[in-house]
Amino acid sequence: MAIPYQWIIISILWLSHVIYFLNYMMIGTLSPFVQPEFQLTTAQIGLLCSAVTIGSLISNIPAGMLSDTYGAKWIMVVGLLLIGCCELVISFLGSFIWMFLFLILVGMGIGCNQTPANKAVIMWFSQKGRATAMGIKQTGVTMGGVVASFFLPVTALYYGSWRYSFKLAGVAALLAAALILFFYTEPPRQPGDASRGNISWKNNFMTLFKERDFIFICLSGIFLMFIQFSFLGHFVLYSTKVLGLPVKKAGAILGVAFFTGAAGRVVWSVSSDYLFGTGRRIVLTMIGAAGAFITVAFIFLSAESPLWVIYIFAALFGFTGLGWNAVYLTRVGEFPGRALAGVATGLNFVIVNTGAIIGPPLFGYFVDITGGYTLSWFFTGFCMAMVAFLSELQKKERMFTES
């Protein structure tokens, strides 16, 4: 039986996500090798990590606009080519400032894959099945993190230099670009797509910002990114300081959260498509409400808590606090309709990343001023509750009825 072509598209997009997130994780996984060679401070390592995020923020909105106008294919190809070429150049660099600048370019290439890939899912799939496809695609991000965590340090150790890991990641990005170039095709346009998409980009922005529900969707995204990145940035430290766990054990528990987060992306998406009649709001409400209780429960854990309880709490948090991604992205892309899916996704990426930027420092600040994690976990739970509240405030699933 022949595989429907749209699922071949998802396979291609899944692989591109593995590759782009592999490249996203380069500095984070290779910092023990990069730092001593360049004699960098911890703050400078942090700046190199931030460079990739800065680059993605620069390119997300233009990538969305261009994918609305010209389709997703060429934007993704150019993005992966940019990632691959820059990683190969970085493997020969000997200067912190040049590495910082080229990592910004890597981030711009990543932004050229995040937004157009979501646009591609919105265009290729009808409402029923779309969130499921998005969920499967988004597990590529998780797999990219797993691959980066294992293979990049192993490659650096085997060859005695982090530079070979950059070369490996660069070649992988170039091969992914070739895969999209030769095997990805644009979907047929649907009636009404062109008429909505041919208005000016300025009017596209105004159309989105006049929609009360779109503003609420973006606010929900800020809270969700705050939650996700605060957890990822502080859980290991919390586990070692409060729960008295060794770093290796804390890392294993975090790995469980990653795994259940990947499972959650698929389960919540399938539920949205087939149990709730393509309803996205109700699923996000459920995620926010359940996640609020689970997050606040971390307040009651201590060094005396059984290890299996800690594993269960982390797994449940992963299922909600890390598993929201696919349903949320589906909502962002399909709410304004196919024609505006690219610009809406790009704009949303830029807005919600403020949560990723301010979340971890604010979480840590609450720990510093109180001397414990109670306020931090309580505020994180409040953010989850706000996701549920804002989802309930929204009045409609979509701006336009799809044909």
N, C-alpha and C positions, 0 to 999 in steps of 0.2 A: 504494500500500500504506500503510495507516494505521500511524503510529508508535505502538508500545506506550506506554501512558500513563506507565509507570514511567520511561521515558526522557525524557518531557516533564518529569517531576518532577526528574530529574537536571539538565536544562537550567535549570530555575528555581533549583535549589540552586546550580548553577555560577555563575549571574548574581549571586545573593545573596552568594556568596563574593568575586566580583570587587568588589562594592560595599563589603562590610565591610572587606576588606583595603585597598582604596583609602582608606577612612577611617582605617584603622590607620596608614597611612603618611603622614598629613597633616603632622605636625610634622617628621618626618624629611626629607621632600622640600621643605618650605617654610621650614625653619629659617633659611636665608640672608635671607629676607624678614621673618620674625617677630622674629629676634634684634635687629636694629638698631632696629626701631620701638619695642620695649619695653625696649631697652637691657639685655638679659639676658646673664648669663654663660653659658659653655658648660655648666656644671653645671645651671643652671636650664633650659636646653634639654633636657638629659638627664632632668630631673625631669618635664618635660611629656611626653616620650616614655614615661617609666615610668608616668605617670598612666593611660594607656590600658591597659597591662598590669595595673595594680592593679585597674582596673575590671573587666576580664575575669575575673580571679581571684575577685573578689567574687561574680560572677553565675554562673559556670560550674556549680557544684554545685546551687544552687537551680533554674537553668534545666533541668538534667538531671532533677531530681526532678519538676518541673512537667510536663516533656514526657513522662515516664513515666506521669503521672496523667491529663493532659488532652490529650496529643498535641503534636506539634511545631509545628503551624501557627501557633497564636495566640502562642506564645512567640517565634517568629521575627518575626511581624508587629510585636509590641510592641517587640522589640529594634531593628528597623530604624526604627520610628517614633521611638524614643528617640535613635538615632544622628542621624537627619535633623533633628529639632527642636533637638538640642544643637549640631550643627554650624552651623545657622542663627543660633542665639543667639551662638555664639562669634564669628561674623563681625562682630558689633557690639560686642564687649567691648574694653575698654581697660585691663584689669588682669591681671597675671600670675596672681594667686591665683584669680580667678574663672575664668580659662582652665583652670587646673590642675583645679579642681573639676568643670567641665563636661566636660573630657576624661576624667575618671574615669567620668562618666555615659556618655560615648561608649563607653568600654571595657566597661561593663556591658551596653550594647546589643550589642556585638560578641560577648560571652560568651553572650548569648541567641540567637546564630545559630550559633556553633561547635558546641555540644553538641547542640541539637535537630536540626541538619542531619545529624549523624552518626547520631542515633537514626532519622531519616527513612530513611536508606539501609538501615540494618539492618532496618527494618520493611517496606520496599517490595521488597527483593530477597531471593531465596533464597541459600543458601550459594554456589552456583555462579553466578558473575557479580557477586557482591556487592563483592568487592575491586576488580574492574574498574570498577564504577560509582563506588566511593569514589575510585579513582584519577582518573577523569575529573572528578569534582566538585572534587577538591583542586587540579587545574590552574587552577581559578578564582582561587585564592590567588596563584599565580604571575602570572596575567594582571592581577590587581589591582595587584600591585607594578609591573608594566610600565606600566600605564595611569597610576598615580600618579606614577611617575618622569618620565613625558613630559608628560602633560596638565596636571597641577597647576602646575608651574613655568611652563609656557607660558601658562596662563590668568592667573597672577599677573603675568607680564611684559606680557601684552597689555593688561590693565586697569590695570596700575600698582599693584596691591595684592593681597596674599595673601588678603584677605577674600572676594574673588570666588571663589577656589578653594574656600573653605569653603562658600560658598553653593552652588556647583555640586555638591560632594560631598553636601551635605545634601539637595538636591532629588533627587539620584540615589538616596539611601537611602529617601526617601519613595516614590518611584516603585517601587522594589523591594518595599517593604512592600505597596503596592497590587497588585503582580503576584502575590505569595504569597497575599494575601487573596482574590483572585478566581479564581486558577487552581490553587492547591494544595489537594488533598483528602487526608484521612487514609486510610491503607491499611486494608483489612479486618483485624480482629484474628485471630490464629491460635489454635488450641486450646492451652490451657496458659498463654497470655500473662497472662490476668487473674489466675489463681490464684497465679502467682509475683509479680505486681506489686502485689497488694492487701495484702501484709504491710507493716508499718510501715517508714518510712524508716530508723529506727534499726536494725531487723532487716536491712534491705537493706545497710546499711553493714557490719554484723557478718557477713552472709553473704559479702560480698566479701573482707573482711579475714581471714576464716578460710580462704580459698582461697590456698594457697601459690603456685600458679601466677599468680594475679592480682598478688600482691606482686612476683613476678619480672618480670611484664609492666611494672609501674610503674617498677621499678628500671631496666629496659632503656630506658624512655622518658626517664628522667632523663639517662642517658648519651647518648642520641640527641639530646636538646635541647642538652646541653652541646656536643656536636660541631657541630651545625648553627649555633648562634648564635656560637660561638667562631670558626668559619670566616668567617661573614658579618661579624663585628665586626672581624676582624683581617687578612683576606686582602689588602685593598688596601694597608694599612700594611706588611705583610710583603713584598708585591710591590715596593713603592717602595724600602724600606730594604735588603732582602736581594737581590732580583732586579734592582734598578736600573731598574725600569720607570717610565715617566711615569704619572701618575694616570689619564689618559684610557685608556691601554692596560690598566692594571690593572682599571679599571672594565669594559672590554670583556671581559676574561677572566672576571671575576666574572659578567658577563651570560651567558657561555657555560655556566658552572656552573649558573646559574638555569635555562637552557634544558634542559640534560641532566637536571637535577633534576626538571623537569616531565615529561620523557620517561620518566625512571625510575619515577615514580609510576604511570604507565600500564603500562609494561612489566613491572615487578615484580608489579603487581596482576593483569594478564592471566596471567602465569606461575603465580601462586598459584592462580587459578581453574581454569585449563585444563591446565597441565602437572603440577601437584603435587596435584591432587584436592582443592582448597580448603584445602590445608595452608598455614597462615600461619607456623608456627614455623620450618619449614625455609627459607622465603624470608628471614625475618629473620636466621636463622643465616648464610645465604649473604651477605646484605648486610653483616653485621658482620664476617665473615671477610675478604671482599674489600676492604671499606672500611679495615680495619686495615692491610693491606699498602699500599694506595694512600696513606693518610694519612702513614704513616712515610716513604714515598718522598719527601715534600716536604723532608725533612731534607737530601737529596742535591742539591737544586736550588741554583743559584747564579747570579750575574750573567753567568756564561759559558754558562749552559744555553741551548740553542736555543729560540727563541720557540715553535716548534711543539710542543716537548716540554712546555713549561709549559701550553700550551693543552690538550694531551692529559691531563695530570695533573689540571688543574682540571675538565675534562669528566668524567673518571672519578670524581673526588670528588663532583661534582654528582650523578652517576648513583646513587651509593651514599649518601653523607653527607647529601644533600638529597632523595634519591628514596625514602626509607623510609616517608614519612608516611602514604600511603594504606593500605598493607598493615598498618601498625601500628595505625591507627585502626580498621580493620576487625576486627583481632584484639581490641582493647579492647572494641568494641561487641558483637561476637557471642559472646565468651567466656562472659559471664554469661547469655546468652539475650536475646530481644527485650524481655521485660518489664523487665529491669534495665539495658538498654543506655544509657538516658539518664543515670541516676545514676552508672553505672560510667564513662561518658565524662567527665562533669563532674568527678568525683572524680579521675580520671586527669589531666585537664587541669591541675588545681591542683597535684597532686604533681609532675608532670614539668616544670612551669614553673620549679621550683627549679633545674633544669639550665640553663635559659635565663638565670636571674638570676645564678648563681654562675659559669657557664662563661666568659664573656668576661673578667671581672675576674681569674679564676684563671689563664687562658691568658696574659693580660698580665703578671700577677705573676711567672710563670715566666720570661717574657722579661726582666723587670726584674732579677731576682736572678741570672740567668745571663749576661745580656748578649747573648743570641741566642735563636733559635727552636727549637733542637734538643729541649730538654726539653718544650716546649709541644706540638710535633708528636708526640713520642713518647707523651706522656700522652694526647693525642687518639686516637692509634692504639690505646693500651691501652683506652680507653673503647669503641672500636669492637669490639675483641676481647671485651670484657665483654658486649656485646650478643649476640654469637654464643654465648658461654658460658652466659649466663642463658637464652637461647632453648633451648639443648640440655638444660638442667636441667629445663625444664617437661615435665610428664608427659602433659598432655592438651590437646586443641585447644579443647574447650568444656565448660562445666559441665553443660549440658543438651543432649540430642539434639533437634534441631528436627524438627517433623513435616513 
